Amino acid sequence: MSASKVDSPFLNRELSLLKFNERVLAMAENPEVPLLERLRYVCIVSSNLDEFFEIRVSSLKEKIRQNPGMVGPDGRTPAEVFVRVQEKVHALVERQYQLLNDDILPRLDAEGIALLHASEWNAAQQQWAYELFTNDVMPLLTPIGLDPAHPFPRVYNKSLNFIVALSGADAFGRQASIAIVQAPRALPRLIKMPPEISGKPDGYILLTSLLRAFVGELFPGLEMLGCYQWRVTRNSDLFVDEEEVTNLRLALQGELSQRNFGASVRLEIDRLTPPELEAYLQDEFSLTANDTYRVHGPVNLSRLIQLCEVGSRPDLLYTPHHGSVPPPLDRVADKPADLFAAIAKADRLLHHPYQSFQPVIDFLTAAALDPDVMAIKQTIYRTGEDSELMKILLAAARAGKEVTVVVELMARFDEQTNINWAARLEEVGAHVVYGVVAHKTHAKMAVVLRREKGKLRRYAHLGTGNYHPRTARLYTDFGLLTADPDLCEDMDKVFGQLTGLGARRKLKALVQSPFTMHETMMALIQAETRAAQEGRPAKIMAKMNALLEERIITELYHASQAGVKIDLVVRGVCALRAGVPGLSENIRVRSIVGRFLEHSRVFYFYADGAETVYLSSADWMDRNFFRRVEIAFPIRDKHAKKRVIEEAFTFAWRDNQLAWDQRPDGTYAPARNHRAPFNLHEHLMERLK
């Protein structure tokens, strides 16, 4: 493909994101992946598509409404993108359900893990299900017959609902036609049937099957013509005018209550739904046939992830992995003074989940317990509802430490959790701030101030991922425990910016968004370009979740045209086109999709042999450069730098099992070759055990 044949040098964001989900679904299609893990990938795609509609599709629809003539970087109008998105999603959903019904569920059934459909129930199963319905489900249901006195009910985002077609007259003489039944959120969507009744070690029925089988009990004396499941997905992006509110937490709480009733963007219905009922729902939610997805199975596949938690079949899951604790951190976990001494002696690099997140917990625990520690400062973006880390901060505050926590309340879909933690921290006397207006605090950092020999010394942790012990077992991220004076002093300055007021402060080692990160990355790319132009060796490598920022991409194109070899490991969205002659023939783009979610951000520049390496919380996106507080921190220790280069890049480019390489047209192909099989995740689990 020549550059002249490329419609635009930029690929479309939404279509690139859908390509990523195609790669995830390919894991579910891979027969070499354990069976329950294949089901998990199907569920992950479903969950990803939910968020895709809630955020990206709702944004597209808003652009069509407000500025239909706007042309994006890829040369398409919002309406043109929307048409392509609908085509791609319909195909992806069809592929997803076909895989589930024709391959995964039959294989699970053969293994004794079964979804028992009402049409297949024997008499004993029918009786058990009927008793369950009448005793535990029916009392919670509120059927709504639609007529002038009973308007269409308010429908919660992604909730399970049923539309029921009826015939006959009720007790008041009213002619029945249509009723709506909403499944209470308190009810489980998947219910285990006792093995002695199901005949299977793990037999389940869907709440959908239960309601459909017995919904007629809600309408005595009427003929039920049909009952069909459906759900609607709504715009879930929050809007809080941060410049107008006086208390962000209170304003956000008010907005959260309305999130689940935003504008409708997608309708999912049972494939057997009659056309007239489909049209009725479309009209109710102002959606079209293209917005409607007829599905052969549960409307919310992510609920099936419960099957992956079947404890009796570990043989159908990945072999459990427990991250190692490298020396000397494995010997000082319960000795605060020794732990701080180990960090003071040398930087300690951690690569999760291959290496455990426990040393980070130990670091903060030591800070909470050590009487010589005076203060703890930390940022929180995502941490979970039952966070051991947050409990440590609560304990530290109760013990009289000066605890300062920058809690990002606008962390999407974790807003309520963070609001709850902020309130609990305030109750025990911690200093809680919400960052900077209009700039999400996405940086991952913690600073501990400890009194040693009459002076204060700083210790710190910096990371590419969240302070979330659960995701630290599932996401790949780097973390650094350090007492480097420059890094620690810079972090204190950043905390000062976040909690107080004042002019921009000059940093010695850290690079910070929204101030210096973009200009620094641009300058480093341009330096490699000049080196190549002058005949000197030049190399750029970067690893991230998403690459979208246009000026960075343009600079990478210029570097490629100057002869710089550029290797990019971009897990998800990538707007850059790789390998286009005359544009980007020296750029390779690879995506790794496997057991763990690739999440670390690593930036490498040859720098005339000095090999500059940064780890960061930031992707190369507009929002990370200009609308967030982010940091990138240099890796100075030679051993740690060597490890980062190997573990982030060398092994990723050797992989021929999990890797996908981007073609010039933006599609991806599996990176298969004739070399011995090399699986990045398995290799690092073995190497770092």
C-alpha positions in Angstrom: 0.0 0.0 0.0 1.4 3.4 -1.0 0.9 6.5 1.1 -1.1 8.0 -1.8 -3.7 5.2 -1.5 -4.2 5.8 2.2 -7.4 7.8 2.7 -5.9 9.4 5.9 -2.7 8.9 7.8 -4.9 8.3 10.9 -7.0 5.3 11.7 -10.4 5.7 13.4 -10.6 5.4 17.1 -13.9 3.6 17.4 -13.1 1.1 14.6 -9.7 0.5 16.1 -11.3 -0.3 19.5 -13.6 -2.8 17.8 -10.6 -4.5 16.2 -9.1 -4.9 19.7 -12.3 -6.7 20.8 -12.0 -8.9 17.8 -8.6 -9.9 19.1 -10.1 -10.6 22.5 -12.8 -12.8 21.0 -10.1 -14.7 19.1 -8.8 -15.8 22.5 -12.3 -17.3 23.1 -12.1 -19.1 19.7 -8.7 -20.6 20.5 -9.1 -24.3 21.4 -5.8 -24.3 23.2 -7.1 -21.9 25.8 -8.8 -23.6 28.8 -12.5 -23.9 28.3 -13.7 -21.8 31.1 -11.2 -19.1 30.2 -12.6 -19.1 26.7 -16.0 -18.4 28.2 -14.4 -15.6 30.2 -13.1 -13.9 27.1 -16.7 -14.0 25.6 -17.9 -12.3 28.7 -15.1 -9.7 28.6 -16.1 -8.8 25.0 -19.7 -8.4 26.2 -18.6 -6.1 29.0 -16.3 -4.1 26.7 -19.1 -3.6 24.2 -21.3 -2.3 27.0 -18.8 0.4 27.8 -18.2 1.0 24.1 -21.9 1.9 23.7 -22.2 3.8 27.0 -19.3 6.0 26.1 -18.1 5.9 22.5 -21.3 5.3 20.7 -23.2 7.8 22.8 -20.4 10.3 22.0 -20.8 9.6 18.3 -24.5 10.1 18.4 -24.0 13.4 20.2 -21.6 14.5 17.5 -24.1 13.6 14.8 -26.7 15.7 16.6 -24.5 18.7 17.3 -22.0 18.8 14.5 -22.9 16.3 11.7 -20.5 17.9 9.1 -17.4 17.6 11.3 -14.7 15.5 9.7 -12.5 13.5 12.1 -8.7 12.9 11.7 -9.5 9.7 9.8 -11.5 11.7 7.2 -14.9 10.5 8.2 -17.9 12.3 9.5 -19.6 11.1 12.7 -22.4 9.6 10.7 -20.0 7.7 8.4 -18.2 6.3 11.4 -21.5 5.4 13.1 -22.6 3.3 10.0 -19.2 1.4 10.0 -19.4 0.9 13.8 -22.9 -0.6 13.5 -21.8 -3.0 10.7 -18.8 -4.1 12.7 -20.7 -4.6 16.0 -23.5 -6.6 14.4 -20.9 -8.9 12.9 -19.0 -9.2 16.1 -22.1 -9.9 18.2 -23.2 -12.6 15.7 -19.8 -14.2 15.9 -19.8 -14.0 19.7 -23.2 -15.8 20.1 -22.4 -18.4 17.4 -19.2 -19.3 19.2 -21.0 -19.5 22.5 -23.9 -21.6 21.3 -22.1 -23.9 18.8 -18.8 -24.5 20.6 -18.3 -23.3 24.1 -21.6 -24.3 25.8 -21.8 -27.7 24.2 -18.2 -28.4 25.4 -19.1 -27.2 28.9 -22.2 -29.4 28.9 -19.9 -32.4 28.1 -17.8 -31.4 31.1 -20.8 -31.4 33.4 -21.3 -27.6 33.4 -24.6 -26.9 31.8 -27.2 -24.3 31.2 -30.5 -26.1 31.5 -33.2 -24.6 29.3 -36.9 -24.8 30.1 -37.7 -26.8 27.0 -35.3 -29.5 28.3 -36.6 -29.7 31.9 -37.9 -33.0 33.1 -40.8 -33.2 35.6 -38.5 -33.0 38.7 -36.6 -30.0 37.3 -39.9 -28.4 36.3 -41.2 -28.8 39.8 -38.0 -27.4 41.4 -38.0 -24.4 39.1 -41.7 -23.7 39.7 -41.3 -23.7 43.5 -38.3 -21.5 43.2 -40.3 -19.1 41.1 -43.3 -19.0 43.3 -41.4 -18.7 46.6 -38.4 -16.6 45.8 -39.0 -14.7 42.5 -42.7 -14.0 42.0 -43.2 -12.0 45.2 -40.5 -9.6 44.0 -42.0 -9.0 40.5 -44.2 -6.0 39.6 -45.9 -6.7 36.2 -47.0 -3.5 34.5 -49.8 -3.8 32.0 -49.4 -0.9 29.5 -52.5 1.3 29.1 -53.2 5.1 29.7 -53.2 4.6 33.4 -50.0 2.5 33.3 -47.4 4.3 31.1 -44.1 2.6 30.1 -41.9 2.2 33.2 -38.6 4.0 33.7 -35.9 1.5 32.6 -32.6 1.3 34.3 -29.4 1.1 32.2 -28.6 -2.4 31.1 -31.3 -3.9 33.3 -33.0 -7.2 32.4 -36.6 -6.7 31.2 -39.3 -8.7 29.5 -42.0 -7.7 27.1 -45.1 -9.9 27.3 -47.8 -10.2 24.7 -51.2 -11.0 26.1 -54.8 -11.6 25.0 -58.0 -11.4 26.9 -59.8 -9.2 29.4 -58.7 -8.6 33.0 -60.8 -8.3 36.2 -61.8 -4.8 35.3 -62.8 -5.6 31.8 -59.7 -4.1 30.2 -58.4 -5.7 27.1 -54.8 -6.9 27.7 -52.2 -6.5 25.0 -48.7 -5.7 26.3 -47.1 -5.9 29.7 -43.6 -5.2 30.9 -41.9 -7.2 33.6 -38.6 -5.9 35.1 -36.2 -8.3 36.7 -35.2 -7.0 40.2 -31.5 -6.3 40.4 -31.4 -8.2 43.6 -32.1 -11.5 41.9 -29.2 -13.6 40.6 -29.1 -14.0 36.8 -27.7 -17.5 37.1 -29.1 -20.0 39.6 -27.5 -23.4 40.4 -29.9 -26.4 40.4 -29.1 -29.1 42.9 -27.0 -31.9 41.3 -29.5 -34.6 42.3 -32.2 -32.7 40.3 -30.1 -31.4 37.4 -28.3 -34.6 36.9 -25.1 -32.5 36.4 -22.3 -31.7 38.8 -22.8 -28.0 37.8 -26.2 -27.4 36.3 -27.6 -23.9 36.1 -30.7 -22.1 34.9 -30.9 -18.6 33.8 -33.3 -16.2 35.5 -34.4 -15.5 31.9 -35.5 -19.1 31.5 -37.3 -19.1 34.9 -39.3 -16.0 34.2 -40.1 -17.0 30.7 -41.4 -20.4 31.8 -43.7 -19.1 34.5 -44.4 -15.4 33.7 -48.0 -16.5 32.9 -48.5 -16.8 36.7 -48.5 -13.1 36.9 -51.4 -12.7 34.5 -54.1 -15.1 35.7 -57.0 -15.6 33.3 -55.2 -14.1 30.4 -53.6 -15.9 27.5 -49.9 -15.4 27.2 -48.9 -15.2 23.6 -45.2 -14.7 24.2 -42.5 -13.4 26.6 -39.2 -12.0 25.3 -36.2 -10.6 27.1 -34.7 -7.3 26.3 -32.4 -4.6 27.7 -31.5 -1.1 26.7 -28.0 0.5 27.0 -27.8 4.2 27.9 -25.3 7.1 27.7 -23.3 6.7 30.9 -20.9 9.6 30.5 -21.1 12.0 33.5 -21.3 15.7 33.2 -20.3 17.8 36.2 -19.6 21.5 35.6 -16.5 21.5 37.8 -16.0 25.2 37.5 -19.5 25.9 38.8 -19.7 23.5 41.8 -18.5 24.3 45.3 -18.3 20.7 46.4 -17.3 18.2 43.7 -18.2 15.2 45.8 -21.8 16.3 46.5 -22.3 17.4 42.8 -21.0 14.1 41.6 -23.3 12.1 43.9 -26.3 14.0 42.4 -25.1 13.2 38.9 -24.5 9.5 39.6 -28.2 9.0 40.5 -29.1 10.0 36.9 -26.4 8.1 35.1 -28.6 5.0 34.7 -31.3 7.0 32.9 -29.4 8.7 30.2 -30.2 8.7 26.5 -30.8 5.3 24.9 -28.1 4.1 22.5 -28.7 0.3 22.0 -31.5 -2.1 22.2 -30.9 -5.9 22.7 -33.8 -8.3 22.2 -34.5 -12.0 22.0 -34.1 -13.2 18.5 -37.7 -14.6 18.6 -39.3 -11.2 19.4 -42.1 -10.5 16.9 -41.5 -7.5 14.6 -44.4 -5.5 16.1 -43.0 -5.8 19.6 -39.5 -4.9 18.4 -40.9 -1.8 16.7 -42.8 -0.9 19.9 -39.6 -1.0 21.9 -37.7 0.9 19.2 -40.3 3.6 19.2 -40.3 3.8 23.0 -36.5 4.4 23.2 -36.2 6.4 19.9 -33.9 3.7 18.4 -33.8 2.3 14.9 -33.4 -1.2 13.5 -29.7 -0.7 13.2 -29.5 0.2 16.9 -31.2 -3.2 17.7 -29.4 -6.4 18.3 -31.3 -9.7 18.1 -29.5 -12.2 20.2 -29.6 -16.0 20.5 -29.0 -16.3 24.3 -28.9 -14.0 27.3 -29.0 -10.3 26.4 -26.2 -9.8 28.9 -23.5 -12.4 28.3 -21.2 -10.9 30.9 -23.5 -12.6 33.6 -22.2 -16.0 32.4 -18.8 -15.2 34.0 -20.3 -16.8 37.1 -19.7 -20.1 35.4 -16.0 -19.3 35.4 -16.0 -19.3 39.2 -17.0 -23.0 39.4 -14.5 -24.1 42.1 -14.7 -27.8 41.2 -13.1 -27.5 37.8 -9.6 -26.0 38.1 -8.6 -28.1 35.1 -10.7 -25.9 32.9 -9.0 -22.7 34.0 -5.5 -21.3 33.7 -3.1 -22.8 36.3 -3.1 -20.4 39.2 -0.2 -17.9 39.2 1.2 -16.4 42.4 3.6 -13.6 41.8 7.0 -13.9 43.4 8.5 -11.5 45.9 12.1 -10.7 44.8 14.9 -10.5 47.3 15.6 -8.7 49.6 11.9 -7.6 49.8 10.9 -11.2 50.6 12.9 -11.0 53.9 11.8 -7.7 55.3 8.0 -7.7 54.9 7.4 -7.5 58.7 10.4 -5.4 59.5 9.7 -1.8 58.6 13.2 -0.5 59.3 14.8 -3.2 57.2 12.3 -2.6 54.4 13.2 1.1 54.2 16.9 0.3 54.4 16.5 -2.1 51.4 14.8 0.6 49.4 17.4 3.2 50.5 20.2 0.9 49.3 18.8 0.5 45.7 15.7 1.0 43.6 13.4 -2.0 43.6 11.7 -2.7 40.3 8.5 -4.8 40.3 6.8 -6.2 37.3 3.2 -7.3 38.1 1.6 -9.8 38.1 4.7 -11.9 37.5 6.0 -10.3 40.7 3.6 -9.8 43.5 1.9 -6.6 44.5 2.6 -7.5 48.1 5.8 -5.5 48.5 3.7 -2.3 47.7 1.2 -3.4 50.5 4.2 -4.1 52.8 5.7 -0.7 52.0 2.5 1.1 53.0 2.0 -1.2 56.0 5.5 -0.4 57.2 4.7 3.3 56.8 1.5 2.9 58.9 3.2 1.0 61.7 6.7 2.5 61.9 6.8 5.2 64.6 9.5 7.0 62.7 7.2 7.7 59.8 5.6 11.1 60.0 3.5 11.3 56.9 2.0 9.4 53.9 0.9 11.0 50.7 -0.8 9.0 48.0 -3.0 9.3 44.8 -6.0 7.0 44.3 -7.6 6.4 41.0 -9.0 2.9 41.2 -8.7 0.7 44.3 -11.8 -1.5 44.7 -14.6 -1.6 47.2 -12.8 -3.8 49.7 -9.3 -2.4 49.4 -6.6 -3.6 51.8 -4.5 -0.6 50.8 -7.2 1.8 51.8 -7.6 0.1 55.1 -3.9 0.6 55.7 -4.3 4.4 55.1 -7.3 4.5 57.5 -5.2 2.7 60.1 -2.3 5.2 59.6 -4.6 8.1 60.0 -6.1 6.6 63.2 -2.5 6.1 64.5 -1.9 9.9 64.2 0.1 9.9 60.9 -0.3 12.9 58.6 -2.2 11.1 55.8 -2.9 13.0 52.6 -4.9 11.3 49.9 -5.7 12.7 46.4 -8.8 10.8 45.5 -9.9 11.1 41.9 -13.7 11.2 42.1 -14.2 11.1 38.3 -12.6 7.7 37.7 -15.2 6.3 35.3 -17.5 3.7 36.8 -15.6 3.8 40.1 -17.0 7.2 41.1 -19.2 5.8 43.9 -16.5 3.6 45.3 -14.1 6.5 45.5 -16.7 8.8 47.1 -17.2 6.2 49.8 -13.5 5.9 50.5 -13.1 9.7 50.6 -15.8 9.9 53.2 -14.3 7.2 55.3 -10.8 8.8 55.1 -12.2 12.1 56.2 -13.9 10.6 59.2 -10.6 9.4 60.6 -8.8 12.7 60.1 -7.0 12.2 56.8 -6.5 15.1 54.4 -8.6 14.3 51.4 -8.6 16.4 48.2 -10.1 15.7 44.8 -7.2 16.9 42.6 -7.5 19.8 40.1 -10.6 21.1 38.5 -11.0 19.8 34.9 -7.9 17.6 35.2 -8.3 14.0 36.3 -5.5 12.9 38.7 -4.3 9.7 36.9 -0.7 9.6 38.3 0.1 6.6 40.5 2.4 7.6 43.3 2.9 7.4 47.0 5.4 9.3 49.2 6.4 8.4 52.8 8.3 10.9 55.0 10.4 9.2 57.7 12.5 10.7 60.4 16.1 9.3 60.3 18.9 10.6 62.4 17.1 13.8 63.2 16.2 14.5 59.5 13.3 13.7 57.2 14.0 11.3 54.4 11.5 10.5 51.6 10.7 7.1 50.3 8.3 6.5 47.4 6.4 4.2 45.1 5.6 5.0 41.5 3.7 2.8 39.1 2.1 2.4 35.7 -1.0 0.9 37.2 -3.6 1.4 39.9 -3.3 0.8 43.6 -5.7 -2.1 43.2 -4.5 -5.5 44.6 -7.0 -7.5 42.6 -6.2 -6.0 39.2 -2.5 -6.2 40.0 -3.0 -10.0 39.7 -4.6 -9.6 36.2 -2.9 -6.5 34.6 0.7 -6.2 33.6 2.3 -3.1 35.2 5.6 -1.9 36.4 6.2 -0.3 39.8 9.3 1.2 41.4 10.1 1.5 45.1 12.7 4.2 45.5 14.5 6.7 47.8 16.0 8.6 44.9 16.2 12.2 46.2 15.3 13.8 42.9 12.3 11.6 42.2 11.0 11.9 45.8 11.4 15.7 45.9 9.6 16.0 42.5 6.8 13.9 43.8 6.4 16.1 46.9 6.2 19.1 44.5 3.5 17.4 42.5 1.5 16.7 45.7 1.9 20.4 46.6 0.3 21.3 43.2 -2.5 18.9 43.8 -3.4 19.9 47.3 -2.5 23.6 47.3 -2.1 26.6 45.1 0.9 28.1 43.4 2.8 28.5 40.2 4.1 25.6 38.1 7.1 24.1 39.7 10.3 23.0 38.0 10.9 19.3 38.3 14.4 17.6 38.2 13.5 14.1 37.1 9.7 13.6 36.6 7.9 14.6 33.5 4.4 15.8 34.2 1.1 16.3 32.3 -0.4 18.7 31.6 2.8 20.7 31.6 5.9 19.0 30.3 5.1 15.5 29.2 3.9 16.2 25.6 6.7 18.6 24.9 9.3 16.2 26.4 8.0 13.2 24.3 8.0 15.4 21.2 11.6 16.6 21.9 12.8 13.0 22.5 11.2 11.8 19.2 12.7 14.8 17.3 16.2 14.0 18.8 16.0 10.5 17.3 15.0 12.0 14.0 18.0 14.3 13.9 20.3 11.5 14.9 19.0 9.4 11.9 19.3 12.4 9.6 23.0 12.8 10.7 23.8 9.1 10.2 23.8 8.2 13.8 22.0 5.1 15.3 18.4 5.9 16.3 15.7 3.9 17.9 12.3 4.5 19.5 10.3 1.9 21.3 7.0 2.5 23.2 4.5 0.4 25.0 1.0 1.6 25.9 -2.7 0.9 25.9 -3.7 3.5 23.3 -2.0 5.8 20.7 -4.2 8.6 19.5 -2.5 12.0 19.8 -2.1 13.4 16.3 1.0 15.5 16.8 2.9 12.6 18.4 1.8 10.3 15.5 2.9 12.9 13.0 6.3 13.2 14.7 6.6 9.4 14.6 5.9 9.5 10.9 8.6 12.1 10.4 11.1 10.0 12.4 10.2 6.9 10.3 10.8 8.9 7.1 14.2 9.9 8.4 15.1 6.3 9.0 14.4 5.8 12.7 13.4 2.2 13.5 10.2 2.4 15.7 8.7 -0.5 17.5 5.3 0.1 19.2 3.5 -2.3 21.4 -0.1 -0.9 21.6 -2.5 -3.2 23.2 -5.8 -1.4 22.2 -6.6 1.6 20.1 -4.0 2.8 17.7 -4.6 5.6 15.2 -1.2 5.2 13.6 -0.8 3.2 10.4 2.3 1.0 10.4 4.4 -0.1 7.4 3.0 2.3 4.8 5.7 3.0 2.2 6.7 6.6 2.1 4.8 7.3 5.4 5.7 4.7 8.1 7.7 1.9 6.5 10.1 1.9 9.5 7.3 1.6 12.1 6.0 -1.7 13.5 2.9 -2.0 15.6 2.1 -5.0 17.7 -0.7 -5.8 20.1 -0.4 -8.5 22.8 -3.7 -10.1 23.9 -3.4 -13.0 26.3 -3.9 -14.3 29.8 -3.1 -10.9 31.4 -4.2 -7.5 30.3 -1.3 -5.5 29.0 -1.4 -2.2 30.9 2.1 -0.8 31.4 3.3 2.3 29.7 7.0 2.3 28.7 8.9 4.8 26.5 12.4 4.1 25.2 14.7 6.4 23.2 18.2 5.3 22.1 19.6 8.8 22.9 23.1 8.2 21.3 23.5 5.1 23.4 22.4 6.5 26.7 19.1 4.7 26.3 16.5 6.9 28.0 13.7 4.9 29.5 10.5 6.3 31.2 7.7 4.4 32.9 4.4 6.2 33.0 0.8 6.3 34.0 -0.1 8.0 30.7 -1.0 6.7 27.2 -0.2 8.8 24.2 -3.7 10.4 24.0 -4.9 14.0 24.1 -6.6 13.5 27.4 -3.4 12.1 29.1 -1.2 14.9 27.7 -3.5 17.8 28.2 -6.5 17.0 30.5 -5.0 14.8 33.2 -2.4 15.0 35.9 0.1 12.3 34.8 3.7 11.5 35.5 6.5 9.7 33.7 9.5 8.7 35.7 13.0 7.7 34.4 14.6 4.4 35.1 18.1 5.2 36.1 19.4 2.0 37.7 21.2 0.0 34.9 20.0 -3.4 36.0 16.4 -2.1 36.3 16.7 -0.4 32.9 17.9 -3.6 31.3 15.0 -5.5 32.8 12.4 -3.0 31.5 13.8 -3.1 28.0 13.8 -6.9 27.9 10.5 -7.5 29.6 8.6 -4.7 27.9 10.0 -5.0 24.4 12.5 -7.8 23.6 10.3 -10.6 24.7 7.1 -8.9 23.3 8.7 -8.9 19.8 9.8 -12.5 20.2 6.2 -13.7 21.0 4.5 -15.7 18.3 1.5 -17.0 20.4 -0.3 -13.9 21.8 1.0 -11.2 19.4 -0.9 -9.5 16.5 0.8 -7.3 14.0 -0.9 -4.3 12.4 -1.1 -4.2 8.6 -0.9 -0.9 6.7 -4.7 -0.9 6.3 -5.2 -1.0 10.0 -6.2 -4.7 10.2 -4.3 -7.1 12.4 -2.9 -10.6 11.7 -1.6 -13.2 14.2 2.2 -12.9 14.5 2.9 -16.6 13.7 6.2 -17.8 12.4 8.3 -21.0 12.1 10.3 -20.4 15.2 9.8 -22.4 18.4 6.6 -21.3 20.2 7.2 -18.3 22.5 4.4 -17.1 24.8 5.3 -13.7 26.4 3.1 -14.2 29.5 4.3 -17.8 30.2 7.9 -16.8 29.6 7.8 -14.0 32.2 5.9 -16.1 34.7 8.7 -18.6 34.5 11.6 -16.1 34.3 10.4 -14.0 37.3 9.1 -16.8 39.6 
